[in-house]
Amino acid sequence: MEVDARINDLHEMAAIGNLKAVLHYCQSGVNINAQNTMNGWTALHWASHRGHEPVVRALLMRGASKTVQNNKGQTAEDLAKKSEICALFGKELDLSTVEESDNKPTFIPAYLAQPELSKLWSLPEGSTDDPKLNQEAFSLSNPKLPASTPVPRTGASGIPSSAPATSTSSHTTASDSYAAKEILVYNKSVADENLLGAIFANVDDTIEKTIQLIREEMDDVPEEFGLGRFNGSKVVPVNTKQYSRKTGDFFRGEDDAIVVVPK
């Protein structure tokens, strides 16, 4: 029987905590309870073991089984080491078990211990940014906020740059509900060491406004710079005469990224 090659990708994204990628895989029909052929781990095992609470919450909401056992007879619940994740399984954290496991040397593959930074934001091949999944990912990452709280703009760290609207807010501004696309931003060239972070750009904003957004939310950007579009293979300069065009006209594909080009 042919095995869905995306299963291993789902497991990797669950292990490193790429919530948006996990949601995309779930939506595209990947078997959420599929087990690794070597160790019997599911995506839920990985997310629970690695301590990624939003991913665990997402998988459980999408129907992940709590009872599937790996080759050692362990469920995802057995591998949980955080009280917040244990609570999702309806139990309290057993500190004695955690201390015992912490004293045992464990091997963590390099791709999990130090994942490529771009993988933390990447989407599955062929996927496009989905505002509904962006909203779901934000809600899962911020469960104490109302589900209707709009996805805010983010800074270089990926953390919302301004506090969400509170109960004292009388209205939500138009800028809070735009059609957002998360775009990675690099300095000079596309390499992990040059990654400045990610922005949620309004696809209907002009390139000029997106440049202003980068100035406002990114650290370590040159005083004067232009933009280039990385299309997955090379950087294509964005001409200044094109700055009045919509950002969404240029940055549409999954692999598209912004490259800040110092002047």
ZAFIKOL-228425 format. One record per residue (C-alpha): x, y, z; residue in three letters. Coordinates in steps of 0.05 Angstrom, whole numbers, plus 5000, padded with zeros to 4 digits. Example, Ala and Ser with C-alpha at 12.3 -4.5 7.8 and 13.67 -1.06 7.14 Angstrom:
REM residues 2
524649105156ALA
527349795143SER
This chain:
REM residues 263
500050005000MET
502650694981GLU
504651115041VAL
502951865042ASP
509652205040ALA
506652805076ARG
506052415140ILE
513452495157ASN
512853235141ASP
506953305188LEU
510852955243HIS
516853415233GLU
512554045235MET
509053795298ALA
515853655330ALA
518754345316ILE
512254705332GLY
510254995264ASN
502955075280LEU
500755365214LYS
503954805174ALA
500554285219VAL
493854615207LEU
495054605132HIS
496853865133TYR
490653705174CYS
486254095126GLN
489253755065SER
487253065089GLY
493652775118VAL
492052205167ASN
492852565233ILE
493751905271ASN
498851595224ALA
504651275261GLN
512051295245ASN
514150615218THR
520350605262MET
517850825331ASN
510350855325GLY
509951595343TRP
504352025317THR
504352785307ALA
500952835376LEU
506652435408HIS
511752915379TRP
508053555397ALA
506653305468SER
513853075479HIS
516853715452ARG
512254155492GLY
508554525437HIS
501954665471GLU
498455025413PRO
500154445366VAL
497453935417VAL
491154345423ARG
490354385347ALA
491353645337LEU
486353455391LEU
481253935362MET
482353615294ARG
480952915321GLY
487852645341ALA
487152015383SER
489552035455LYS
489951275460THR
494751105404VAL
501050775433GLN
508050805405ASN
512550195401ASN
514150265476LYS
506750265495GLY
506751015509GLN
501051485492THR
502152225477ALA
499652365547GLU
505251935576ASP
510352375540LEU
507753045565ALA
512653435608LYS
508854095616LYS
502954205662SER
499254595608GLU
499654005561ILE
497753505615CYS
491553925628ALA
489453835556LEU
489453085569PHE
485453185633GLY
491053005682LYS
496053335728GLU
503553335715LEU
507252785752ASP
513653145773LEU
517052495795SER
516252215725THR
519052855694VAL
525052865740GLU
526452135725GLU
526152245650SER
530352885655ASP
535952485687ASN
536251995629LYS
540652215570PRO
536552275506THR
538552365434PHE
535052925397ILE
536352955322PRO
539753605299ALA
533853785254TYR
529453805316LEU
534354085366ALA
536454645319GLN
531254675263PRO
532355125203GLU
529155795220LEU
525455815154SER
521955165172LYS
518855485232LEU
514755925186TRP
514355515121SER
507955215094LEU
507154545059PRO
509154534985GLU
503454784942GLY
499755125000SER
497855854999THR
496856315058ASP
489856225085ASP
486856795127PRO
482256305163LYS
488055855183LEU
492056475204ASN
486256665250GLN
485755945276GLU
493255915290ALA
492956585327PHE
486956355368SER
490355695386LEU
496656065407SER
492656555450ASN
486956135480PRO
485356655534LYS
483357165482LEU
476457185450PRO
476256745388ALA
474257355347SER
480557745364THR
483757925296PRO
490757705277VAL
495358295295PRO
501358535258ARG
507758205283THR
514858435294GLY
521458095281ALA
520457595337SER
513657385312GLY
510457675375ILE
504658165366PRO
507458865366SER
501459175401SER
496558915452ALA
490158625425PRO
483759005435ALA
481058955506THR
474059015534SER
475159765540THR
476059845465SER
469960155433SER
471359905363HIS
476259525319THR
480059945269THR
480059765196ALA
487459625198SER
486159055247ASP
481958645198SER
485858675134TYR
487358075088ALA
493957875120ALA
499557485088LYS
505457265130GLU
511957415093ILE
518957255115LEU
523857845112VAL
531357755099TYR
537058245098ASN
541258245034LYS
540357505017SER
536056905035VAL
539956535089ALA
538056325159ASP
543156805190GLU
540057385151ASN
532857255172LEU
530057885205LEU
523257585221GLY
516357585191ALA
510958105178ILE
503558045168PHE
502858485107ALA
496258735079ASN
496058445008VAL
492059044986ASP
497159545012ASP
502159844964THR
509459624964ILE
510960314992GLU
506560185053LYS
509659505063THR
516559825064ILE
513960305118GLN
511359695157LEU
518259385154ILE
521360035180ARG
516460045238GLU
516859315259GLU
523759055241MET
530359165278ASP
537059225243ASP
534359465176VAL
538659945136PRO
536760685139GLU
535560685064GLU
533560045027PHE
529659764969GLY
526059094962LEU
527358464925GLY
522657864917ARG
525557184929PHE
521356694887ASN
524356054912GLY
530456064868SER
532956774859LYS
531957494882VAL
528157934833VAL
528858684846PRO
522459084856VAL
523159724816ASN
521460384851THR
516460524795LYS
512659914820GLN
511960154892TYR
504860394878SER
502859674860ARG
499459224911LYS
503958784955THR
499558184937GLY
501258274863ASP
508558104878PHE
508457654939PHE
503457104923ARG
507056434925GLY
508855994984GLU
516356094974ASP
515956844962ASP
519957255012ALA
522057975020ILE
529458135014VAL
531658815041VAL
536759104993VAL
541059665024PRO
542060274981LYS
